[in-house]
Amino acid sequence: MTQELKDLDLEDLLRHGQDQTSNLTFYKLVFQSLERLAWQNAASPEVYRQSFLDLAAGFLASVKPEYLPQAVAAKSLLLKNVRF
């Protein structure tokens, strides 16, 4: 794939990462995409934060239970601004 993963839209990113669902990097990219989507469409910082949390919660609700710990860990690391 010649296109950088960070430049993929969410649908393409999810399709590309289906085989990597237990990989923290996959979840990091998903949450970064959701964060970018929230930021681009927010009228204020409060709306941005709530939108991102809502998008993240919706995504987490769709994750298979066996992969949920990795997804939650990635979200927590990103919210704490920890690099991984």
N, C-alpha and C positions, 0 to 999 in steps of 0.2 A: 504494500500500500504506500503510495508516494505522498499522500496527504498526511500532514501531522495530525496525530490523534486529538490534540487540543483544539484543532480547528473544525472537527467534525460536529455536526449538529447532534442533538440528543438521540434521535432515532437511529442514525448511523452508528453512533458510539455504542448504543445498546446492542445493535446487531453484531458489530465487530467484537464486542466483549462477551458474547454469550458463552464462549469456551473458557472464559477467565473469571467466572463468577465467584470464585473463592479467593481471588487476588485483590489485595487492598488497593493496588494501583487502579484497577478497573473502577472500583467504587469512588476513588479519589477523582477520577475523570468525570464520572457521572455527577457527583456532587458539585464539582467545579462548573460543569455545564449548567446545572440547575441554578447555581449561584449567579452565573453570568446572565441567564435568562431573567431571573428575578431583578437583578440590577438594571438591566436594559429597559425593563418595563415598570419600574417603580417611580412613583411621584415624590417620594420622600424616603429618608433612611428607615423610618419606622415601617413603611409599607414594604420596603426591600427586605428587611429582616423577617417580617411576618410571612411574606411571600416565599422566601427561601425556606423557612421552617415548614411551611405548608407543603411545598413541593417535595422537600426531603421526606416528610412524613408520608406523603402519598407514595413515593418511591419505595420507602421501607416497608410499607404495607404490601407491596407487590413482590417482595423478595422471599424466596423459599426459606422456611425456618432454619434449615441447616446452614444457610449462608448469612443469616441475619447478624450473627456476631461480628463478622468481617465488615459488613456494611455499616453497622453502628460504630464500630471502632474507627473506620475511615471518616465518618461524619464527625465524630467527637474530636479527632485529631485536627480536622479542618477548622472546626469551630474554635479550637484553642490555638489556631495558627501554628501548629506543630508541623514541621516539614517531614515528609516521608516519601 
